[in-house]
């Protein structure tokens, strides 16, 4: 089983990449949009890998942190959730995902493409009692200010993004909504613009 890969990214798209290792073997790996936003062509990167093997195929899924792989491994055990949907769930900030599980926030999961009310309920039922969920301490419990979550919405960068996207034909209200829900690690124009365009497309 492949659990970790390090090498040079020789192909990159929203949903997959190819990494060439020191052994000159290229591995095609599934990723989500968050991971995509953190990477560049030809850079050297390392990933924690979930290696899925079935009778018909093998698939690799890449994560920047081992905690992401852990929750992905548990979520895809739930009937009705495959690898791609599991990756979509991890497009959210990890802390917010864990907080939603701890609080039983069904609406959080219903906002993920492909997840309806019944599947959202199933996720909460099957995940809330996992030890790593119950033991997780969020940043909020350490009194980290919530202002950080929405800082881009009101600063000059936020205004530049709104102006650019409205000029491209997007509705200002839709852009503001996505800025409010922007993951904390998106801090530059190059990261934020393609992320919001993808969300609004």
TAUR-V23156 format. One record per backbone hydrogen bond with DSSP energy under -1.0 kcal/mol. NH is the residue of the N-H (numbers start at 1). CO is the residue of the C=O. Records with the same first field share a line. If there is no record, write none. Layout:
NH = CO ; CO
//
This chain:
5 = 47
7 = 45
8 = 20
9 = 43
10 = 18
11 = 18
13 = 16
17 = 29
18 = 11
19 = 27
20 = 8
21 = 25
24 = 21
27 = 19
29 = 17
30 = 60
31 = 15
36 = 32
37 = 33
38 = 35
39 = 36
42 = 9
43 = 40
45 = 7
47 = 5
48 = 63
49 = 3
50 = 61
52 = 59
54 = 57
59 = 52
61 = 50
62 = 30
63 = 48
69 = 65
70 = 66
71 = 67
72 = 68
73 = 69
74 = 70
75 = 71
76 = 72
77 = 74
78 = 75
81 = 78
86 = 82
87 = 83
88 = 84
89 = 85
90 = 86
91 = 88
92 = 89
97 = 93
98 = 94
99 = 95
100 = 96
101 = 97
102 = 98
103 = 99
105 = 100
106 = 104
110 = 106
111 = 107
112 = 109
115 = 112
120 = 116
121 = 117
122 = 118
123 = 119
124 = 120
125 = 121
126 = 122
127 = 123
128 = 124
130 = 127
134 = 130
135 = 131
142 = 139
143 = 140
144 = 139
148 = 145
149 = 146
155 = 151
159 = 155
160 = 156
161 = 157
162 = 158
163 = 159
164 = 160
165 = 161
166 = 162
167 = 163
169 = 166
170 = 165
175 = 171
176 = 172
177 = 173
178 = 174
179 = 175
180 = 176
181 = 177
182 = 179
186 = 183
192 = 188
193 = 189
195 = 191
196 = 192
197 = 193
198 = 194
199 = 195
200 = 196
//
